Amino acid sequence: MDTHAVHFESAQEKEWYYRWFEPDVVIGIGYWGHTPHLILHAQRYGVQPVPWLVADGYIANYQEVLNALPLILVTSRWVKEMYVRDGINANKIEVLPVGCNTDKFIPFSREDPKIMAVREALGISPDQLMILTVGGDAASKGAQEVMQALALIDNKAPDWKYVCKVWPQPRTKLQNLADLEMATHLGIEKNVTYATNVISRNFMPYLIGACDIYAAPSRLEGFGMPQVEAGACEKAVIGINAMGMLDTLVHGETALLAKVDKKIVVNEVVLGEESGFEEYHKVLFDLLSYPRLKNEPCNRLIPRGGN
């Protein structure tokens, strides 16, 4: 199939493709809040959009737009459940998992110069056990729970270092400080490293290949791409027995899945322009009269510390 990639926010470039390429379908990758870029823009020019979406909290707007589409792709069964919960027609939704490039995510030797260079740059000695978590921030991927578990077994475990690779952004800086404060309180701060550099996808196979255990019992996970990539690199994987990871990980076979300790029920949400509202628009949930939320009201999970 003849395809072209374009930045989803580049209106001029998208219009340029519409005019000369005349696509049959526009696949828009993002989440429901990107509806103006992924769906409405293509419709304005008479092109059929097919969004491929992840979940990101409560779907606060665009239900009519989404329900009018012939097809919506989502990354996992759990993401489909979230969209159905918030009013999207289940018959319009098909699960399309994310692909993993198994030509690049492969087992690496510990003596591979590229792997040795990653560990050296992170301050990991050859005899140390490297535990890795990757995310926009670490806490949402379960890093605080991992640190609590590590503190419990610190004296019994082999010499270890815990590396959290996070994306540099203002929100992440604040979360990093909170996470490092927890590490200090637990007495394991010397064994915890936060890597905040910008990296490309080209570096990811070697970063994952450098670890011994990939640990991410996430609080919110629509698919769990790094867990799959770590499995392709033949790394031990720790996840959580919930959400998108249930599509790709089997407890005791391809991963160890932590049990869910508790679910947090959200009673309200603050929305903004991304949802079609004014900034700081608050929506209160009436859980008793909202049957989709009454039985399964939350979308954030907390792993059980120490398990």
C-alpha positions as CSV (number, residue, x, y, z in Angstrom):
1,M,0.0,0.0,0.0
2,D,1.3,3.5,-0.8
3,T,1.5,5.5,2.4
4,H,3.0,8.8,3.6
5,A,3.6,10.0,7.1
6,V,2.8,13.5,8.3
7,H,2.8,15.4,11.6
8,F,-0.7,15.3,13.0
9,E,-0.7,19.0,13.9
10,S,0.6,20.2,10.5
11,A,-2.5,21.4,8.8
12,Q,-0.7,22.8,5.8
13,E,1.2,19.6,5.1
14,K,-1.9,17.4,5.6
15,E,-3.8,19.6,3.1
16,W,-0.9,19.3,0.7
17,Y,-1.2,15.5,0.8
18,Y,-5.0,15.6,0.4
19,R,-4.6,17.6,-2.8
20,W,-2.0,15.6,-4.7
21,F,-1.9,12.2,-3.0
22,E,-5.7,11.9,-2.6
23,P,-5.6,9.2,0.1
24,D,-8.4,6.7,0.5
25,V,-8.0,6.7,4.3
26,V,-6.3,8.9,6.9
27,I,-5.0,6.9,9.8
28,G,-4.7,9.3,12.8
29,I,-2.6,8.1,15.7
30,G,-3.2,9.7,19.1
31,Y,-6.0,9.9,21.8
32,W,-9.5,11.2,21.7
33,G,-8.4,14.7,22.6
34,H,-6.6,14.9,19.2
35,T,-10.0,14.6,17.4
36,P,-9.7,18.0,15.7
37,H,-6.3,17.1,14.2
38,L,-6.9,13.4,13.5
39,I,-10.6,13.3,12.4
40,L,-12.2,16.7,11.9
41,H,-9.4,18.1,9.7
42,A,-9.6,15.1,7.3
43,Q,-13.4,15.3,7.1
44,R,-13.2,19.0,6.2
45,Y,-11.5,17.9,3.0
46,G,-13.7,15.0,2.3
47,V,-11.2,12.3,3.3
48,Q,-12.2,9.3,5.4
49,P,-10.4,9.3,8.8
50,V,-9.8,6.1,10.8
51,P,-8.3,7.0,14.2
52,W,-6.0,4.6,16.1
53,L,-6.4,5.7,19.7
54,V,-5.1,5.1,23.2
55,A,-7.1,6.0,26.4
56,D,-6.2,9.1,28.4
57,G,-8.7,9.4,31.2
58,Y,-12.4,10.3,30.9
59,I,-13.6,10.9,27.3
60,A,-15.2,14.2,27.9
61,N,-16.2,15.3,24.4
62,Y,-16.4,14.3,20.7
63,Q,-18.6,11.3,21.4
64,E,-20.9,12.3,18.5
65,V,-17.9,12.7,16.2
66,L,-16.4,9.3,17.2
67,N,-19.7,7.4,17.1
68,A,-20.3,8.7,13.5
69,L,-17.2,7.0,12.3
70,P,-17.4,3.6,10.5
71,L,-14.3,2.4,12.3
72,I,-12.1,3.2,15.4
73,L,-8.9,1.4,16.1
74,V,-7.6,1.1,19.7
75,T,-4.4,-0.5,21.2
76,S,-5.9,-3.0,23.6
77,R,-9.1,-4.6,24.9
78,W,-8.8,-2.5,28.0
79,V,-8.7,0.7,25.9
80,K,-11.8,-0.4,24.1
81,E,-13.5,-0.9,27.5
82,M,-12.6,2.7,28.5
83,Y,-14.1,4.1,25.3
84,V,-17.3,2.0,25.6
85,R,-17.5,3.0,29.3
86,D,-17.6,6.7,28.2
87,G,-20.3,6.3,25.5
88,I,-18.6,5.1,22.3
89,N,-20.3,2.4,20.3
90,A,-18.5,-0.9,20.9
91,N,-19.4,-2.1,17.4
92,K,-17.3,0.7,15.9
93,I,-14.2,-0.3,17.8
94,E,-11.6,-2.9,16.7
95,V,-8.4,-3.7,18.7
96,L,-5.2,-3.2,16.7
97,P,-2.2,-4.0,18.9
98,V,1.0,-2.0,18.6
99,G,3.8,-3.7,16.6
100,C,7.2,-4.6,18.0
101,N,10.2,-4.6,15.6
102,T,11.8,-7.9,16.4
103,D,14.7,-7.2,14.0
104,K,15.9,-4.4,16.4
105,F,14.6,-5.6,19.8
106,I,16.7,-8.8,20.1
107,P,18.8,-10.5,22.8
108,F,22.2,-8.8,23.3
109,S,25.3,-10.1,24.8
110,R,26.5,-8.4,28.0
111,E,29.9,-8.1,26.3
112,D,28.4,-6.2,23.3
113,P,30.2,-2.8,23.2
114,K,27.0,-0.9,22.7
115,I,25.4,-2.6,25.8
116,M,28.6,-2.1,27.8
117,A,28.6,1.6,26.8
118,V,25.0,2.1,28.0
119,R,25.7,0.5,31.4
120,E,28.9,2.5,31.8
121,A,27.1,5.8,31.0
122,L,24.5,5.0,33.6
123,G,27.1,4.1,36.2
124,I,26.2,0.4,36.3
125,S,29.1,-2.0,36.9
126,P,29.3,-5.3,35.1
127,D,28.4,-7.3,38.2
128,Q,25.4,-5.2,39.2
129,L,21.8,-6.1,38.5
130,M,20.2,-3.4,36.5
131,I,16.4,-2.9,36.9
132,L,14.8,-0.5,34.4
133,T,11.6,1.5,34.1
134,V,10.8,3.7,31.1
135,G,8.0,6.2,30.8
136,G,7.0,9.8,30.4
137,D,7.3,9.9,34.1
138,A,8.3,7.0,36.4
139,A,5.5,7.0,39.0
140,S,2.7,6.3,36.5
141,K,4.7,3.2,35.4
142,G,4.8,1.9,39.0
143,A,8.3,3.2,40.0
144,Q,7.3,4.1,43.5
145,E,5.9,0.7,44.1
146,V,9.0,-0.9,42.6
147,M,11.1,1.2,45.0
148,Q,9.0,0.1,48.0
149,A,9.5,-3.5,47.0
150,L,13.2,-3.1,46.5
151,A,13.5,-1.5,49.9
152,L,11.9,-4.6,51.5
153,I,14.4,-7.0,49.9
154,D,17.5,-4.7,49.8
155,N,19.6,-6.7,52.2
156,K,18.6,-10.0,50.6
157,A,19.0,-9.1,46.9
158,P,22.2,-9.1,44.8
159,D,23.9,-5.8,44.3
160,W,21.4,-3.8,42.2
161,K,20.8,-0.4,40.6
162,Y,17.3,0.9,39.7
163,V,17.3,3.1,36.6
164,C,14.2,5.2,35.7
165,K,14.3,6.7,32.2
166,V,11.9,9.6,32.0
167,W,11.0,12.2,29.4
168,P,12.2,15.8,30.3
169,Q,9.2,18.1,30.9
170,P,8.0,20.4,33.6
171,R,5.5,17.9,35.1
172,T,8.1,15.2,35.1
173,K,10.6,17.3,37.0
174,L,8.2,17.7,39.9
175,Q,7.4,14.0,39.9
176,N,11.1,13.1,39.8
177,L,11.6,15.1,43.0
178,A,8.8,13.4,44.7
179,D,10.1,10.0,43.6
180,L,13.6,10.7,44.7
181,E,12.3,11.9,48.1
182,M,10.6,8.6,48.5
183,A,13.9,6.8,47.6
184,T,15.7,8.8,50.3
185,H,12.9,8.0,52.8
186,L,13.3,4.3,52.0
187,G,17.1,4.5,52.3
188,I,17.8,3.3,48.8
189,E,18.7,6.7,47.1
190,K,22.2,5.6,46.3
191,N,20.8,2.7,44.2
192,V,18.3,4.8,42.3
193,T,19.2,6.7,39.1
194,Y,16.9,9.0,37.1
195,A,17.9,9.5,33.5
196,T,16.2,12.5,32.0
197,N,17.9,12.9,28.6
198,V,16.0,13.1,25.3
199,I,16.6,9.9,23.4
200,S,15.4,8.5,20.0
201,R,13.8,5.2,19.2
202,N,17.1,4.0,17.8
203,F,18.6,4.0,21.3
204,M,15.7,2.0,22.9
205,P,16.8,-1.5,22.0
206,Y,20.2,-0.9,23.6
207,L,18.8,0.7,26.7
208,I,16.4,-2.2,27.3
209,G,19.1,-4.6,26.2
210,A,21.4,-3.2,28.9
211,C,19.0,-4.1,31.8
212,D,18.5,-7.4,33.6
213,I,14.9,-6.8,34.7
214,Y,12.3,-4.5,33.1
215,A,9.9,-3.5,35.9
216,A,6.8,-1.5,35.2
217,P,3.7,-2.5,37.1
218,S,2.0,0.6,35.7
219,R,-0.8,2.6,37.3
220,L,-2.2,3.4,33.9
221,E,-1.3,1.4,30.8
222,G,-3.2,1.2,27.5
223,F,-0.8,-1.3,25.9
224,G,2.6,-1.7,27.5
225,M,5.0,-1.3,24.6
226,P,8.3,-1.4,26.6
227,Q,7.2,-4.6,28.3
228,V,6.8,-6.3,25.0
229,E,10.1,-4.9,23.7
230,A,11.8,-6.2,26.9
231,G,10.3,-9.6,26.3
232,A,11.7,-9.5,22.7
233,C,15.1,-8.8,24.2
234,E,14.6,-11.8,26.5
235,K,14.5,-9.8,29.7
236,A,12.6,-10.7,32.8
237,V,9.5,-8.5,32.8
238,I,7.4,-7.3,35.8
239,G,4.0,-5.8,35.0
240,I,0.6,-5.6,36.6
241,N,-2.4,-8.0,36.3
242,A,-4.7,-5.4,34.7
243,M,-5.4,-3.1,31.8
244,G,-3.6,-3.4,28.4
245,M,-0.9,-5.7,29.7
246,L,-3.4,-8.5,29.9
247,D,-3.4,-8.6,26.0
248,T,0.4,-9.2,25.8
249,L,1.7,-10.7,29.0
250,V,1.0,-14.1,30.6
251,H,1.7,-14.3,34.3
252,G,4.4,-16.9,35.1
253,E,5.2,-17.4,31.4
254,T,6.2,-14.1,29.8
255,A,6.1,-11.9,32.8
256,L,5.4,-11.7,36.5
257,L,2.3,-9.6,37.0
258,A,1.8,-7.8,40.3
259,K,-1.7,-8.0,42.0
260,V,-3.8,-4.8,42.2
261,D,-3.9,-3.5,45.7
262,K,-6.6,-0.9,45.3
263,K,-8.5,1.2,42.7
264,I,-8.9,4.9,43.0
265,V,-12.4,6.2,42.2
266,V,-12.3,9.6,40.5
267,N,-15.3,11.8,41.3
268,E,-14.4,14.8,39.0
269,V,-12.2,15.8,36.1
270,V,-10.8,19.2,35.0
271,L,-10.9,19.7,31.2
272,G,-9.7,22.3,28.8
273,E,-9.4,23.2,25.1
274,E,-8.2,19.7,24.2
275,S,-11.7,18.6,25.1
276,G,-13.6,21.4,23.4
277,F,-14.2,23.3,26.7
278,E,-12.8,26.5,28.2
279,E,-9.7,26.1,30.3
280,Y,-10.2,24.6,33.8
281,H,-13.7,23.3,33.0
282,K,-14.8,20.9,35.8
283,V,-17.0,17.9,35.3
284,L,-18.5,16.1,38.3
285,F,-19.3,12.4,37.9
286,D,-22.7,11.3,39.2
287,L,-21.6,7.7,39.8
288,L,-25.0,6.5,41.0
289,S,-26.8,7.6,37.8
290,Y,-24.0,6.7,35.5
291,P,-24.3,3.0,34.9
292,R,-21.1,2.7,32.9
293,L,-19.2,4.1,35.9
294,K,-21.1,2.6,38.8
295,N,-19.6,-0.9,38.4
296,E,-16.1,0.1,37.2
297,P,-15.7,3.8,37.9
298,C,-11.9,4.3,37.9
299,N,-9.1,4.2,35.4
300,R,-6.0,4.3,37.6
301,L,-4.5,1.4,39.4
302,I,-2.0,1.2,42.2
303,P,0.2,-1.9,42.3
304,R,0.5,-3.7,45.6
305,G,3.8,-2.5,47.3
306,G,6.2,-5.4,47.8
307,N,4.6,-7.8,45.4
